[in-house]
Amino acid sequence: MNCSTTEASHSLKHVAIIMDGNGRWAKMRSHQRVWGHVRGSGVVANIVEKADDLGIDALTMYAFSTENWCRPQSEVKVLFALLHKFLIKESLRLLKNNIRFKVMGDISNLPIQTKNLIAQLEVETEKHSGLKLTFAFGYGGRNEIVQATNNFIKNNPGKELTEDALQEYLLIPDLGDVDLLIRTGGDQRVSNFLLWQIAYAEFYFTQTKWPDFTVNEFEEIINKVSTRERRFGDVSTSINLENNIEKAKLNKGLMRG
Ligand code: FPP
């Protein structure tokens, strides 16, 4: 269902997910780790569809970190294959639902067929105005910041780097700040994901391992977090993101005179 025009009942524009716990899920069932990835990949499409239905603006999913390159070759190959399969299976649905699809990260080591599929889907969906779906693949947050800084310096010799300028040099600037970061699998860490974008994010850690994560739990988390008070360093009780950012900008201007 295309919900790009749906009025969302929450203020969460950008949701990011660390899909963790696949390996342990499989081990608990006496299967090989990769079986967890296979089952986990089946959950991805359901969550994408739910995010779209809920009127979320951007959904960024951590599918493969720079650190994941250290995993056994056989496991890395399965993750590549699952990404490829997802693109084949879901591309029609992404097109039909007006979803903008992008991959962020270094995908140079992916098989050429998968890179071609990604490139094709990115082009075909680039003008779409619905959910911004991004897979972080071969991605690392520190690397993104360093790259953004270097590119800024290259293009602006002698100029001072500002927060706004750095934002413009991120891999996908229009995703904006993360409002909610969900991590499945029970661990409570950030693992080098969207380090710049999570500055004011709400965090939600669930014990549920990714292959068991359901659309119902996803919706429950969205509803729960929507009731949290987000002050962005202010003292007011307003949870309106835009209001607070506008207010902060205004105050900053007043301070500068
Ligand atoms: C973490 O589980 C998960 C990953 C490293 C990869 C996430 C990938 C998928 C959900 C499948 C890929 C699908 C698509 C469509 C891109 P882990 O292996 O670290 O689990 P553990 O913490 O239990 O060991």
py3Dmol code that shows the C-alpha trace and the ligand (Angstrom):
import py3Dmol

protein = """\
ATOM      1  CA  MET A   1       0.000   0.000   0.000  1.00  0.00           C
ATOM      2  CA  ASN A   2       1.284   3.444  -0.871  1.00  0.00           C
ATOM      3  CA  CYS A   3       1.001   5.649   2.177  1.00  0.00           C
ATOM      4  CA  SER A   4       3.019   8.621   1.020  1.00  0.00           C
ATOM      5  CA  THR A   5      -0.039  10.806   1.514  1.00  0.00           C
ATOM      6  CA  THR A   6      -1.115   9.176   4.776  1.00  0.00           C
ATOM      7  CA  GLU A   7      -1.280  11.508   7.759  1.00  0.00           C
ATOM      8  CA  ALA A   8       1.069   9.872  10.298  1.00  0.00           C
ATOM      9  CA  SER A   9      -0.142   9.707  13.895  1.00  0.00           C
ATOM     10  CA  HIS A  10       3.419  10.003  15.207  1.00  0.00           C
ATOM     11  CA  SER A  11       6.323  12.437  14.887  1.00  0.00           C
ATOM     12  CA  LEU A  12       8.928   9.857  13.854  1.00  0.00           C
ATOM     13  CA  LYS A  13      10.177  10.716  10.389  1.00  0.00           C
ATOM     14  CA  HIS A  14      13.367   8.711  10.154  1.00  0.00           C
ATOM     15  CA  VAL A  15      13.559   5.252  11.715  1.00  0.00           C
ATOM     16  CA  ALA A  16      16.786   3.235  11.632  1.00  0.00           C
ATOM     17  CA  ILE A  17      17.067  -0.458  12.473  1.00  0.00           C
ATOM     18  CA  ILE A  18      20.013  -2.631  13.493  1.00  0.00           C
ATOM     19  CA  MET A  19      18.807  -6.111  12.526  1.00  0.00           C
ATOM     20  CA  ASP A  20      20.702  -8.202  15.070  1.00  0.00           C
ATOM     21  CA  GLY A  21      20.411 -11.693  16.514  1.00  0.00           C
ATOM     22  CA  ASN A  22      20.242 -13.808  13.347  1.00  0.00           C
ATOM     23  CA  GLY A  23      23.208 -15.997  14.285  1.00  0.00           C
ATOM     24  CA  ARG A  24      21.988 -16.662  17.831  1.00  0.00           C
ATOM     25  CA  TRP A  25      18.465 -17.321  16.575  1.00  0.00           C
ATOM     26  CA  ALA A  26      19.816 -20.071  14.311  1.00  0.00           C
ATOM     27  CA  LYS A  27      22.175 -21.484  16.954  1.00  0.00           C
ATOM     28  CA  MET A  28      19.318 -21.825  19.434  1.00  0.00           C
ATOM     29  CA  ARG A  29      17.646 -24.047  16.836  1.00  0.00           C
ATOM     30  CA  SER A  30      20.826 -26.034  16.184  1.00  0.00           C
ATOM     31  CA  HIS A  31      21.101 -24.563  12.693  1.00  0.00           C
ATOM     32  CA  GLN A  32      24.070 -22.868  11.067  1.00  0.00           C
ATOM     33  CA  ARG A  33      24.288 -19.091  11.551  1.00  0.00           C
ATOM     34  CA  VAL A  34      23.425 -18.386   7.927  1.00  0.00           C
ATOM     35  CA  TRP A  35      20.008 -19.932   8.421  1.00  0.00           C
ATOM     36  CA  GLY A  36      19.257 -17.009  10.726  1.00  0.00           C
ATOM     37  CA  HIS A  37      20.131 -14.594   7.924  1.00  0.00           C
ATOM     38  CA  VAL A  38      17.876 -16.472   5.518  1.00  0.00           C
ATOM     39  CA  ARG A  39      14.942 -16.267   7.939  1.00  0.00           C
ATOM     40  CA  GLY A  40      15.850 -12.694   8.833  1.00  0.00           C
ATOM     41  CA  SER A  41      15.789 -11.593   5.221  1.00  0.00           C
ATOM     42  CA  GLY A  42      12.153 -12.716   5.058  1.00  0.00           C
ATOM     43  CA  VAL A  43      11.276 -10.213   7.795  1.00  0.00           C
ATOM     44  CA  VAL A  44      12.744  -7.221   5.946  1.00  0.00           C
ATOM     45  CA  ALA A  45       9.946  -6.870   3.351  1.00  0.00           C
ATOM     46  CA  ASN A  46       7.235  -7.020   6.049  1.00  0.00           C
ATOM     47  CA  ILE A  47       8.843  -4.235   8.062  1.00  0.00           C
ATOM     48  CA  VAL A  48       9.334  -2.106   4.937  1.00  0.00           C
ATOM     49  CA  GLU A  49       5.648  -2.440   4.097  1.00  0.00           C
ATOM     50  CA  LYS A  50       4.622  -1.604   7.662  1.00  0.00           C
ATOM     51  CA  ALA A  51       6.882   1.459   7.774  1.00  0.00           C
ATOM     52  CA  ASP A  52       5.226   2.630   4.566  1.00  0.00           C
ATOM     53  CA  ASP A  53       1.746   2.014   6.012  1.00  0.00           C
ATOM     54  CA  LEU A  54       2.663   3.951   9.161  1.00  0.00           C
ATOM     55  CA  GLY A  55       3.627   7.000   7.105  1.00  0.00           C
ATOM     56  CA  ILE A  56       7.293   6.930   8.113  1.00  0.00           C
ATOM     57  CA  ASP A  57       9.362   9.158   5.824  1.00  0.00           C
ATOM     58  CA  ALA A  58      12.658   7.254   5.896  1.00  0.00           C
ATOM     59  CA  LEU A  59      13.636   3.735   6.949  1.00  0.00           C
ATOM     60  CA  THR A  60      17.332   2.875   7.090  1.00  0.00           C
ATOM     61  CA  MET A  61      18.280  -0.761   7.704  1.00  0.00           C
ATOM     62  CA  TYR A  62      21.742  -2.001   8.666  1.00  0.00           C
ATOM     63  CA  ALA A  63      22.302  -5.017   6.434  1.00  0.00           C
ATOM     64  CA  PHE A  64      26.118  -5.239   6.421  1.00  0.00           C
ATOM     65  CA  SER A  65      28.683  -3.212   8.351  1.00  0.00           C
ATOM     66  CA  THR A  66      32.305  -2.533   7.405  1.00  0.00           C
ATOM     67  CA  GLU A  67      33.204  -4.820  10.337  1.00  0.00           C
ATOM     68  CA  ASN A  68      31.125  -7.655   8.820  1.00  0.00           C
ATOM     69  CA  TRP A  69      33.867  -8.107   6.178  1.00  0.00           C
ATOM     70  CA  CYS A  70      35.756 -10.025   8.895  1.00  0.00           C
ATOM     71  CA  ARG A  71      33.119 -12.778   8.908  1.00  0.00           C
ATOM     72  CA  PRO A  72      33.798 -16.112   7.178  1.00  0.00           C
ATOM     73  CA  GLN A  73      33.641 -15.853   3.366  1.00  0.00           C
ATOM     74  CA  SER A  74      30.779 -18.356   3.261  1.00  0.00           C
ATOM     75  CA  GLU A  75      28.609 -16.159   5.532  1.00  0.00           C
ATOM     76  CA  VAL A  76      29.476 -12.992   3.583  1.00  0.00           C
ATOM     77  CA  LYS A  77      28.467 -14.754   0.350  1.00  0.00           C
ATOM     78  CA  VAL A  78      25.095 -15.722   1.819  1.00  0.00           C
ATOM     79  CA  LEU A  79      24.454 -12.105   2.834  1.00  0.00           C
ATOM     80  CA  PHE A  80      25.293 -10.966  -0.722  1.00  0.00           C
ATOM     81  CA  ALA A  81      22.962 -13.599  -2.135  1.00  0.00           C
ATOM     82  CA  LEU A  82      20.125 -12.565   0.188  1.00  0.00           C
ATOM     83  CA  LEU A  83      20.461  -8.943  -0.854  1.00  0.00           C
ATOM     84  CA  HIS A  84      20.346 -10.040  -4.510  1.00  0.00           C
ATOM     85  CA  LYS A  85      17.278 -12.187  -3.886  1.00  0.00           C
ATOM     86  CA  PHE A  86      15.521  -9.334  -2.080  1.00  0.00           C
ATOM     87  CA  LEU A  87      16.116  -6.987  -5.017  1.00  0.00           C
ATOM     88  CA  ILE A  88      14.731  -9.507  -7.514  1.00  0.00           C
ATOM     89  CA  LYS A  89      11.731 -10.409  -5.370  1.00  0.00           C
ATOM     90  CA  GLU A  90      10.766  -6.974  -4.077  1.00  0.00           C
ATOM     91  CA  SER A  91      11.636  -4.549  -6.876  1.00  0.00           C
ATOM     92  CA  LEU A  92       8.143  -4.587  -8.392  1.00  0.00           C
ATOM     93  CA  ARG A  93       6.594  -3.867  -5.010  1.00  0.00           C
ATOM     94  CA  LEU A  94       9.022  -1.000  -4.389  1.00  0.00           C
ATOM     95  CA  LEU A  95       8.146   0.474  -7.774  1.00  0.00           C
ATOM     96  CA  LYS A  96       4.413   0.049  -7.296  1.00  0.00           C
ATOM     97  CA  ASN A  97       4.489   1.600  -3.828  1.00  0.00           C
ATOM     98  CA  ASN A  98       6.378   4.742  -4.866  1.00  0.00           C
ATOM     99  CA  ILE A  99       9.311   3.794  -2.590  1.00  0.00           C
ATOM    100  CA  ARG A 100      12.685   5.448  -3.168  1.00  0.00           C
ATOM    101  CA  PHE A 101      15.400   2.840  -2.818  1.00  0.00           C
ATOM    102  CA  LYS A 102      19.081   3.469  -2.150  1.00  0.00           C
ATOM    103  CA  VAL A 103      22.076   1.592  -0.799  1.00  0.00           C
ATOM    104  CA  MET A 104      24.598   3.499   1.340  1.00  0.00           C
ATOM    105  CA  GLY A 105      28.112   2.168   1.852  1.00  0.00           C
ATOM    106  CA  ASP A 106      30.945   0.579  -0.078  1.00  0.00           C
ATOM    107  CA  ILE A 107      29.462  -2.054  -2.374  1.00  0.00           C
ATOM    108  CA  SER A 108      32.510  -2.357  -4.638  1.00  0.00           C
ATOM    109  CA  ASN A 109      33.054  -6.001  -3.595  1.00  0.00           C
ATOM    110  CA  LEU A 110      29.525  -7.107  -4.394  1.00  0.00           C
ATOM    111  CA  PRO A 111      29.023  -9.336  -7.456  1.00  0.00           C
ATOM    112  CA  ILE A 112      28.567  -7.252 -10.611  1.00  0.00           C
ATOM    113  CA  GLN A 113      25.019  -8.574 -11.176  1.00  0.00           C
ATOM    114  CA  THR A 114      23.972  -7.345  -7.729  1.00  0.00           C
ATOM    115  CA  LYS A 115      25.635  -3.958  -8.273  1.00  0.00           C
ATOM    116  CA  ASN A 116      23.760  -3.647 -11.572  1.00  0.00           C
ATOM    117  CA  LEU A 117      20.452  -4.501  -9.926  1.00  0.00           C
ATOM    118  CA  ILE A 118      21.065  -1.888  -7.228  1.00  0.00           C
ATOM    119  CA  ALA A 119      22.013   0.767  -9.786  1.00  0.00           C
ATOM    120  CA  GLN A 120      18.947  -0.005 -11.901  1.00  0.00           C
ATOM    121  CA  LEU A 121      16.553   0.138  -8.957  1.00  0.00           C
ATOM    122  CA  GLU A 122      18.131   3.344  -7.647  1.00  0.00           C
ATOM    123  CA  VAL A 123      17.603   5.019 -11.020  1.00  0.00           C
ATOM    124  CA  GLU A 124      14.076   3.672 -11.450  1.00  0.00           C
ATOM    125  CA  THR A 125      13.005   4.900  -8.008  1.00  0.00           C
ATOM    126  CA  GLU A 126      15.000   8.129  -7.694  1.00  0.00           C
ATOM    127  CA  LYS A 127      12.004  10.393  -8.350  1.00  0.00           C
ATOM    128  CA  HIS A 128       9.672   8.456  -6.052  1.00  0.00           C
ATOM    129  CA  SER A 129       8.142  10.546  -3.280  1.00  0.00           C
ATOM    130  CA  GLY A 130       7.091   7.768  -0.882  1.00  0.00           C
ATOM    131  CA  LEU A 131       9.093   5.977   1.800  1.00  0.00           C
ATOM    132  CA  LYS A 132      12.853   6.512   1.514  1.00  0.00           C
ATOM    133  CA  LEU A 133      14.159   2.989   1.966  1.00  0.00           C
ATOM    134  CA  THR A 134      17.908   2.704   2.446  1.00  0.00           C
ATOM    135  CA  PHE A 135      20.000  -0.398   3.039  1.00  0.00           C
ATOM    136  CA  ALA A 136      23.295   0.316   4.764  1.00  0.00           C
ATOM    137  CA  PHE A 137      25.627  -2.227   3.184  1.00  0.00           C
ATOM    138  CA  GLY A 138      29.402  -2.150   3.577  1.00  0.00           C
ATOM    139  CA  TYR A 139      28.607   0.848   5.752  1.00  0.00           C
ATOM    140  CA  GLY A 140      30.450   2.417   8.695  1.00  0.00           C
ATOM    141  CA  GLY A 141      29.433   5.631  10.454  1.00  0.00           C
ATOM    142  CA  ARG A 142      32.957   6.852  11.204  1.00  0.00           C
ATOM    143  CA  ASN A 143      33.945   6.277   7.608  1.00  0.00           C
ATOM    144  CA  GLU A 144      30.944   8.300   6.405  1.00  0.00           C
ATOM    145  CA  ILE A 145      31.950  11.271   8.589  1.00  0.00           C
ATOM    146  CA  VAL A 146      35.609  11.134   7.505  1.00  0.00           C
ATOM    147  CA  GLN A 147      34.581  10.891   3.848  1.00  0.00           C
ATOM    148  CA  ALA A 148      32.152  13.811   4.219  1.00  0.00           C
ATOM    149  CA  THR A 149      34.839  15.931   5.888  1.00  0.00           C
ATOM    150  CA  ASN A 150      37.432  15.143   3.205  1.00  0.00           C
ATOM    151  CA  ASN A 151      34.978  15.910   0.398  1.00  0.00           C
ATOM    152  CA  PHE A 152      34.041  19.205   2.028  1.00  0.00           C
ATOM    153  CA  ILE A 153      37.712  20.222   2.299  1.00  0.00           C
ATOM    154  CA  LYS A 154      38.355  19.234  -1.329  1.00  0.00           C
ATOM    155  CA  ASN A 155      35.431  21.343  -2.563  1.00  0.00           C
ATOM    156  CA  ASN A 156      35.856  24.264  -0.175  1.00  0.00           C
ATOM    157  CA  PRO A 157      39.586  24.925   0.262  1.00  0.00           C
ATOM    158  CA  GLY A 158      40.310  27.243   3.152  1.00  0.00           C
ATOM    159  CA  LYS A 159      36.714  27.314   4.399  1.00  0.00           C
ATOM    160  CA  GLU A 160      35.693  26.339   7.922  1.00  0.00           C
ATOM    161  CA  LEU A 161      33.550  23.209   8.222  1.00  0.00           C
ATOM    162  CA  THR A 162      30.163  23.736   9.901  1.00  0.00           C
ATOM    163  CA  GLU A 163      27.520  21.248  11.058  1.00  0.00           C
ATOM    164  CA  ASP A 164      25.160  22.268   8.252  1.00  0.00           C
ATOM    165  CA  ALA A 165      27.923  21.896   5.664  1.00  0.00           C
ATOM    166  CA  LEU A 166      28.924  18.454   6.904  1.00  0.00           C
ATOM    167  CA  GLN A 167      25.293  17.348   6.749  1.00  0.00           C
ATOM    168  CA  GLU A 168      25.292  18.233   3.045  1.00  0.00           C
ATOM    169  CA  TYR A 169      28.277  15.960   2.414  1.00  0.00           C
ATOM    170  CA  LEU A 170      26.822  12.845   4.084  1.00  0.00           C
ATOM    171  CA  LEU A 171      26.142   9.852   1.821  1.00  0.00           C
ATOM    172  CA  ILE A 172      22.389  10.605   1.596  1.00  0.00           C
ATOM    173  CA  PRO A 173      21.826  14.086   3.050  1.00  0.00           C
ATOM    174  CA  ASP A 174      18.043  14.177   2.666  1.00  0.00           C
ATOM    175  CA  LEU A 175      17.487  11.298   5.097  1.00  0.00           C
ATOM    176  CA  GLY A 176      18.039  13.810   7.870  1.00  0.00           C
ATOM    177  CA  ASP A 177      18.481  13.043  11.551  1.00  0.00           C
ATOM    178  CA  VAL A 178      17.347   9.691  12.909  1.00  0.00           C
ATOM    179  CA  ASP A 179      14.333  10.040  15.222  1.00  0.00           C
ATOM    180  CA  LEU A 180      14.282   6.442  16.417  1.00  0.00           C
ATOM    181  CA  LEU A 181      16.976   3.771  16.396  1.00  0.00           C
ATOM    182  CA  ILE A 182      15.732   0.238  17.023  1.00  0.00           C
ATOM    183  CA  ARG A 183      18.127  -2.625  17.742  1.00  0.00           C
ATOM    184  CA  THR A 184      16.897  -6.187  17.936  1.00  0.00           C
ATOM    185  CA  GLY A 185      18.762  -9.097  19.540  1.00  0.00           C
ATOM    186  CA  GLY A 186      19.181  -7.761  23.096  1.00  0.00           C
ATOM    187  CA  ASP A 187      22.511  -5.919  22.820  1.00  0.00           C
ATOM    188  CA  GLN A 188      22.572  -2.231  23.691  1.00  0.00           C
ATOM    189  CA  ARG A 189      25.120  -0.636  21.408  1.00  0.00           C
ATOM    190  CA  VAL A 190      25.295   1.466  18.269  1.00  0.00           C
ATOM    191  CA  SER A 191      27.923  -0.530  16.316  1.00  0.00           C
ATOM    192  CA  ASN A 192      29.133   2.347  14.123  1.00  0.00           C
ATOM    193  CA  PHE A 193      25.674   2.964  12.612  1.00  0.00           C
ATOM    194  CA  LEU A 194      24.668   6.474  11.456  1.00  0.00           C
ATOM    195  CA  LEU A 195      26.881   8.108  14.094  1.00  0.00           C
ATOM    196  CA  TRP A 196      26.236  11.657  12.870  1.00  0.00           C
ATOM    197  CA  GLN A 197      22.504  11.190  12.285  1.00  0.00           C
ATOM    198  CA  ILE A 198      21.659   9.673  15.718  1.00  0.00           C
ATOM    199  CA  ALA A 199      22.716  12.732  17.738  1.00  0.00           C
ATOM    200  CA  TYR A 200      19.155  13.287  19.035  1.00  0.00           C
ATOM    201  CA  ALA A 201      17.655   9.853  18.319  1.00  0.00           C
ATOM    202  CA  GLU A 202      15.480   7.925  20.697  1.00  0.00           C
ATOM    203  CA  PHE A 203      16.856   4.415  21.255  1.00  0.00           C
ATOM    204  CA  TYR A 204      14.790   1.266  21.595  1.00  0.00           C
ATOM    205  CA  PHE A 205      16.425  -2.070  22.368  1.00  0.00           C
ATOM    206  CA  THR A 206      14.369  -5.235  22.158  1.00  0.00           C
ATOM    207  CA  GLN A 207      15.340  -8.754  23.202  1.00  0.00           C
ATOM    208  CA  THR A 208      13.561 -10.132  20.138  1.00  0.00           C
ATOM    209  CA  LYS A 209      16.017 -11.602  17.665  1.00  0.00           C
ATOM    210  CA  TRP A 210      15.578 -10.254  14.122  1.00  0.00           C
ATOM    211  CA  PRO A 211      14.044 -13.402  12.555  1.00  0.00           C
ATOM    212  CA  ASP A 212      11.285 -13.243  15.215  1.00  0.00           C
ATOM    213  CA  PHE A 213      10.661  -9.496  14.843  1.00  0.00           C
ATOM    214  CA  THR A 214       7.086  -8.851  13.726  1.00  0.00           C
ATOM    215  CA  VAL A 215       5.153  -5.949  12.242  1.00  0.00           C
ATOM    216  CA  ASN A 216       3.076  -5.891  15.444  1.00  0.00           C
ATOM    217  CA  GLU A 217       6.150  -5.366  17.632  1.00  0.00           C
ATOM    218  CA  PHE A 218       7.392  -2.725  15.191  1.00  0.00           C
ATOM    219  CA  GLU A 219       4.114  -0.816  15.420  1.00  0.00           C
ATOM    220  CA  GLU A 220       4.056  -1.156  19.216  1.00  0.00           C
ATOM    221  CA  ILE A 221       7.567   0.348  19.409  1.00  0.00           C
ATOM    222  CA  ILE A 222       6.561   3.252  17.144  1.00  0.00           C
ATOM    223  CA  ASN A 223       3.515   3.920  19.337  1.00  0.00           C
ATOM    224  CA  LYS A 224       5.485   3.646  22.591  1.00  0.00           C
ATOM    225  CA  VAL A 225       8.299   5.910  21.464  1.00  0.00           C
ATOM    226  CA  SER A 226       5.862   8.459  20.031  1.00  0.00           C
ATOM    227  CA  THR A 227       4.641   9.148  23.556  1.00  0.00           C
ATOM    228  CA  ARG A 228       8.166   9.861  24.848  1.00  0.00           C
ATOM    229  CA  GLU A 229       8.949  13.489  25.528  1.00  0.00           C
ATOM    230  CA  ARG A 230      11.708  14.726  23.223  1.00  0.00           C
ATOM    231  CA  ARG A 231      13.228  17.986  24.399  1.00  0.00           C
ATOM    232  CA  PHE A 232      16.284  18.319  22.119  1.00  0.00           C
ATOM    233  CA  GLY A 233      18.142  20.042  24.928  1.00  0.00           C
ATOM    234  CA  ASP A 234      15.216  22.429  25.553  1.00  0.00           C
ATOM    235  CA  VAL A 235      13.089  22.524  28.747  1.00  0.00           C
ATOM    236  CA  SER A 236       9.643  22.588  27.123  1.00  0.00           C
ATOM    237  CA  THR A 237       7.356  19.556  27.034  1.00  0.00           C
ATOM    238  CA  SER A 238       6.735  19.834  23.306  1.00  0.00           C
ATOM    239  CA  ILE A 239       7.476  16.730  21.271  1.00  0.00           C
ATOM    240  CA  ASN A 240       7.234  18.488  17.939  1.00  0.00           C
ATOM    241  CA  LEU A 241      10.527  17.964  16.170  1.00  0.00           C
ATOM    242  CA  GLU A 242      10.228  20.776  13.637  1.00  0.00           C
ATOM    243  CA  ASN A 243       9.137  23.330  16.256  1.00  0.00           C
ATOM    244  CA  ASN A 244      12.125  22.548  18.417  1.00  0.00           C
ATOM    245  CA  ILE A 245      14.636  22.679  15.604  1.00  0.00           C
ATOM    246  CA  GLU A 246      13.201  26.001  14.352  1.00  0.00           C
ATOM    247  CA  LYS A 247      13.311  27.381  17.898  1.00  0.00           C
ATOM    248  CA  ALA A 248      16.910  26.291  18.374  1.00  0.00           C
ATOM    249  CA  LYS A 249      17.936  27.898  15.069  1.00  0.00           C
ATOM    250  CA  LEU A 250      16.192  31.130  16.030  1.00  0.00           C
ATOM    251  CA  ASN A 251      17.891  31.218  19.431  1.00  0.00           C
ATOM    252  CA  LYS A 252      21.265  30.529  17.840  1.00  0.00           C
ATOM    253  CA  GLY A 253      20.682  33.515  15.533  1.00  0.00           C
ATOM    254  CA  LEU A 254      19.763  35.763  18.494  1.00  0.00           C
ATOM    255  CA  MET A 255      22.932  34.724  20.340  1.00  0.00           C
ATOM    256  CA  ARG A 256      25.078  35.622  17.345  1.00  0.00           C
ATOM    257  CA  GLY A 257      23.376  39.038  17.300  1.00  0.00           C
TER     258      GLY A 257
END
"""
ligand_1 = """\
24
FPP
C 23.258 -9.464 12.535
O 23.062 -10.756 12.991
C 22.766 -9.330 11.190
C 23.534 -9.115 10.102
C 24.998 -9.017 10.156
C 22.968 -8.991 8.787
C 21.530 -8.592 8.696
C 21.045 -9.171 7.467
C 19.809 -9.633 7.229
C 18.668 -9.448 8.115
C 19.556 -10.370 5.972
C 19.952 -9.584 4.747
C 18.785 -9.267 3.999
C 18.634 -8.255 3.160
C 17.380 -8.179 2.428
C 19.628 -7.221 2.952
P 24.294 -11.530 13.628
O 24.776 -12.516 12.654
O 25.331 -10.565 14.115
O 23.573 -12.236 14.835
P 24.230 -12.599 16.241
O 24.474 -11.292 16.949
O 23.181 -13.421 16.887
O 25.501 -13.363 15.962
"""
view = py3Dmol.view(width=600, height=400)
view.addModel(protein, "pdb")
view.setStyle({"model": 0}, {"cartoon": {"style": "trace"}})
view.addModel(ligand_1, "xyz")
view.setStyle({"model": 1}, {"stick": {}})
view.zoomTo()
view.show()
